Amino acid sequence: MPLDDGSGGGSGRRPSRNVLGERLLGCSFKPITGFFRNGCCDTGPADRGSHTVCIVATAEFLAFSKACGNDLSTPMPEYGFDGLKPGDRWCLCAPRWQEALEAGHAPRVVLQSTHEGALAYCSLADLKRHAVDVS
């Protein structure tokens, strides 16, 4: 179960919440994602990039990200990373998602798997407009 340990201590841990205020669901286990590589867009004090937005990669977004210096599509076998392909889910840094939104290249979002910490950088309304899991 994803746990948010914002206190840095071992006690008082609570289940992480998504942007809808519900229990955070997994984002991707193949490829394995998340700051903690636990498949969830969980976060904590060590996650300075706020890897909290669960995205569904598109070719357009991957090209945009690469052009901005964050190459997510090129395999890096030395790190066990096969590179993302369109359709893969990934825990993206919330500021990077916001940057992509402002540039007109925001990927789709899985709200149930996007950590509530993303709201420090992104509005819920913007996330909902790009959601794959809201009818």
C-alpha positions as CSV (number, residue, x, y, z in Angstrom):
1,M,0.0,0.0,0.0
2,P,1.4,3.5,-0.8
3,L,2.2,5.4,2.3
4,D,2.9,9.1,2.6
5,D,5.5,9.7,5.3
6,G,5.7,13.4,5.3
7,S,7.0,13.5,8.9
8,G,10.1,11.5,8.2
9,G,9.4,9.2,11.2
10,G,8.2,5.6,11.2
11,S,5.0,6.1,13.2
12,G,1.9,8.0,12.3
13,R,2.0,6.9,8.7
14,R,-1.3,7.1,6.8
15,P,-2.3,5.9,3.4
16,S,-1.5,8.4,0.7
17,R,-4.3,10.3,-0.9
18,N,-4.9,11.2,-4.5
19,V,-6.1,14.6,-5.8
20,L,-9.7,13.5,-5.4
21,G,-9.1,12.9,-1.6
22,E,-9.3,9.1,-2.0
23,R,-6.7,6.4,-1.4
24,L,-3.9,6.7,-3.9
25,L,-3.9,3.9,-6.5
26,G,-0.9,2.4,-8.3
27,C,0.2,4.1,-11.5
28,S,2.4,1.6,-13.3
29,F,4.3,-1.6,-12.4
30,K,5.5,-2.2,-16.0
31,P,7.4,0.0,-16.4
32,I,7.9,0.3,-12.7
33,T,7.5,4.0,-11.8
34,G,7.4,6.4,-8.8
35,F,10.1,8.2,-6.9
36,F,10.3,5.1,-4.6
37,R,10.0,2.7,-7.6
38,N,7.0,1.2,-5.9
39,G,4.6,1.6,-8.8
40,C,2.8,4.6,-7.1
41,C,3.2,8.3,-7.4
42,D,4.0,8.5,-3.7
43,T,6.1,11.3,-2.3
44,G,8.0,12.3,0.7
45,P,10.6,14.8,1.9
46,A,13.4,13.3,-0.3
47,D,11.3,13.8,-3.5
48,R,12.4,17.2,-4.4
49,G,10.9,16.9,-7.9
50,S,7.4,16.0,-6.7
51,H,7.0,12.9,-8.9
52,T,3.2,12.9,-8.2
53,V,1.3,13.1,-11.5
54,C,0.4,9.8,-13.0
55,I,0.4,10.4,-16.8
56,V,-0.3,8.4,-19.9
57,A,2.6,9.1,-22.2
58,T,2.0,10.3,-25.8
59,A,4.5,10.7,-28.6
60,E,3.9,14.4,-28.6
61,F,4.6,14.7,-24.8
62,L,7.7,12.5,-25.0
63,A,9.1,14.6,-27.8
64,F,8.3,17.8,-25.9
65,S,10.0,16.4,-22.7
66,K,13.1,15.3,-24.6
67,A,13.4,18.8,-26.2
68,C,13.2,20.3,-22.7
69,G,16.1,18.1,-21.5
70,N,14.1,15.4,-19.8
71,D,14.5,12.4,-22.2
72,L,12.0,9.8,-21.0
73,S,12.0,7.7,-24.2
74,T,15.6,6.7,-24.7
75,P,16.4,3.3,-23.0
76,M,19.0,3.4,-20.2
77,P,19.8,-0.3,-19.6
78,E,22.4,0.6,-16.9
79,Y,19.5,1.9,-14.8
80,G,17.0,-0.9,-15.8
81,F,15.0,1.7,-17.8
82,D,13.6,0.6,-21.2
83,G,12.4,4.1,-22.1
84,L,8.8,5.1,-22.2
85,K,6.5,4.5,-25.2
86,P,3.2,6.1,-26.0
87,G,0.5,4.5,-23.8
88,D,2.9,3.9,-20.9
89,R,1.9,5.3,-17.5
90,W,4.6,7.2,-15.5
91,C,4.9,9.3,-12.4
92,L,5.9,12.7,-13.7
93,C,7.1,15.6,-11.7
94,A,4.2,18.0,-11.1
95,P,6.2,21.1,-12.2
96,R,7.1,19.3,-15.5
97,W,3.4,18.5,-16.1
98,Q,2.5,22.2,-15.5
99,E,5.2,23.3,-17.9
100,A,3.9,20.9,-20.5
101,L,0.4,22.2,-19.9
102,E,1.5,25.8,-20.4
103,A,3.3,24.9,-23.6
104,G,0.2,23.0,-24.9
105,H,1.7,19.5,-24.6
106,A,0.2,18.2,-21.4
107,P,-0.3,14.4,-21.4
108,R,-3.4,12.8,-20.1
109,V,-3.6,12.2,-16.3
110,V,-4.9,9.3,-14.1
111,L,-6.5,11.2,-11.2
112,Q,-6.9,8.2,-9.0
113,S,-3.2,7.6,-9.2
114,T,-2.1,11.2,-8.9
115,H,-0.9,12.1,-5.4
116,E,-2.6,15.1,-3.7
117,G,0.9,16.7,-3.5
118,A,0.6,17.6,-7.2
119,L,-2.0,20.3,-6.2
120,A,0.9,22.4,-4.9
121,Y,1.9,22.9,-8.6
122,C,-1.2,22.1,-10.7
123,S,-4.8,23.0,-10.3
124,L,-7.4,20.3,-9.9
125,A,-9.4,21.8,-12.7
126,D,-6.5,21.5,-15.1
127,L,-5.8,18.0,-14.1
128,K,-9.5,17.1,-14.5
129,R,-9.5,18.6,-18.0
130,H,-6.7,16.1,-18.9
131,A,-8.1,13.1,-17.0
132,V,-8.6,9.7,-18.5
133,D,-10.5,8.5,-15.5
134,V,-13.3,11.0,-15.1
135,S,-16.5,10.9,-17.0
